[in-house]
Each structure stands twice: as structure tokens, then as C-alpha cells.
Amino acid sequence: MNNKIDLIIAFFMIFITGCDFSPTSSSEQISDYEVIEMIKNAEKIEISNDELPSQSQATIEQEYFEYEGLANWKASDLGYMVELSGRGQRYGMFREAYFNMDGRKLDPNDRDAEDREYGDDRLDEDYECFELVLPVTYTMPDGSTITVEDESGCGGLRE
């Protein structure tokens, strides 16, 4: 009889430890949008680019090649925030990219359907640090000047 009780207790112990009681089980996982909000509000420490997960570094190189890294931040046990400044055609633009602890890019538009009804669906866009008012005159190092009258004239600056 004693062996049967020990066997039943052992069976229950194995069964209970095998169950997933974590609050982030597949049925209750929080959205990327919520993780981003938690990262924004969390206390963060500045880190070097080398301290980002390799998957994050690759994503930045592939998807944000028109941007220059300003700062990398780590929110303990939540993820990473990368601040980016536009260069070239994106000069004057600013954007933030968010990654989980494994380095996967977080999608700011990954929200519950209920939240989407009330919010902006295009949260993954950059925004201007300043507004460039045209016409603009650039003085070049050789003393020559270039005047840009409208947005289509900006393309001539790269030549």
C-alpha cells in the first residue's frame, strides 16, 4: 500500500512539473506592441552595438541601411531599443527599432484587434526631427552654392 501511495505522489509530481503555468503561455502571450510599450517605459541602460544580439544587428544592417545608429538601449528582461537617425535621402528623420531579448524585431502594429480599432495602424514609421523649408541654399566647400527649390531638386544633391 505504501508503494502505491509513493507511486501516485511521484506520478503527480512529474505531471505537475511538466505543465506550463507561466503567464506567457501560448494562449496568453502579450503582443509585440505591449512589449514595446514596456520597453519604452522601463529603466534602460545604454549598450554598444556589439552587445546587441546578432539577429538584431543583421536586421539593422538589412532593413535600416538608410539610417545611422545613435544609441542602443537594453531594458532588462524585456528587450532592446535602437535609436536611428536618417542619412542621405532620409536626412533629418528619426526612428526607433525594438527587439526582444532573442534579437527578433518587434512589430509595433502587432496589437489586439480591439486595440487596433482605436489606434493608428502605422506606428512603424519614422518622423522628422526638424522640417526643412524650401528653397534651401547650400554652400559647398569650394565656395559654390546649390539652391534647391522643391523636393524634386533634392535628388541632384547626390550627384
N, C-alpha and C positions, 0 to 999 in steps of 0.2 A: 504494500500500500504506500509506503514511504517513497519507493522508487517511482510510482505513478505520479505522485504529487511533485516530486523533483522534476520529472519529465515534462509535466504540464507547465510548471513555472519556467523551465528552460525554453519551452516552445513559445510561451507568451513573451518572454524577454527578447527572443530572436525576432518574433513578429513585430513587436513594438519598435525595436530599434531599426527595423527595415522600412518602416513607414516614414513618409516625408511630412513632417509637421511644420516646416518652415513657412513663414508668412509670404514668401515669394515663390510658392509652388506654382506650377504651370497655370493653374486656374486663377491665381491671384497676383500674377506678375504686374508690376507697375509699368506704365508706359515710358517710352523714351522721353516724352515731354515732361513727365513728372520727375524723372532723374535729372534732366537738365535744370529744372526749377530748383531742385535740391542742391545741385552743384552751384548754381548762381548764389543761393542763399547761405551756403556753407562757408566755413572758415577755410581758406586755401593758403597753400604755400607755393611760392614761385620755384619752378624747377627748370633745368636746362632741357634743350631739345633732345639730348641723348637719353634723358630719363623717361621720355615718353615711350610707350610700347611700340615695338617695330611696326605693328599693323597701323597705328596712328600716324607714324612718320611716313609710311608709304602712302596713306590716304592723303595727307597734306601735300606731298610731292606730286601726286597724280591729279587731285581734284582742285587744289588751290595754288597752281603754279603761277597764277597772276597776282599772287599775294606774297607778302613778306611777313615772316613771323615777328611779332612784337614781344609777346610774353607767353609762357606756358605756366599753367596753374594746376595743382593737384588738390582735390578735395578728398580727404582720407576716406577710404572705403566706398566712395561714390564714383569718382571718375576724374576726367581731365577737361580743362577749358583752355583753348588756344586762341589768343587774340591775333588777328591778322590785319595787315594794312595793305591796301591795293598799290600796285605799281603799274607802270605803263598806262594802258587804257583805263585801268581801274584806280588810277592815282586819286587820292582823296577819299577813297572808300574804306570802310572799316567793317569787319565781320568777325564773328566768333564761331568756333567749331567745338563740338563737345564729343567726348569719347568715354566709353565705360572703362572699367579697370582692366579689361582684357584688350582694349585698344579698338573696339568696334565703334564706328561713327554712330552717334545717336541722332535720330531723326526728330527734329523739333515739331514736326507735323503729325507724329505718332501719338495721337490723343484718343480718348474715348469718343465715340460718336456723339454722346451727349454734350461733351465739351466743344466739339467742332461746330455745333450749331451756333454758339455764341462768340467764337473767337475767329481770328484771322487765320486762314488756311495757308498762308505763305509766310511762315516765320523764318524760313531758311534763306533769307535774302540779306545782302549787305546794305549798309546805309551810309550816307555821306557824312564825313567829318566836317566838311565845310561845303559851301556852294560856290562854284566858280561862275562869276558873272561875266558874260561875253559882251563886247570884244575884250581880248586879253593880248597884251604885247609882251613878248619875251625878248630879253636882251641876251644875246649869245656871248660866249667868252671872247670871240673875235671882234666884238663890237657891233655886229649886225643885229637887226631886230626882225622878229617874226610876229605878225599880228594875226590872231585867229578871230574871225568874225562870227562864225557859228560852229555848231558841233561837228559838222561835216569837215571843217577845216582842221580838226584835231588830228586826223589821220596823216596829214602832211608833216606833222612834227616828228614822226617816227622815221622818216626817210633820210 
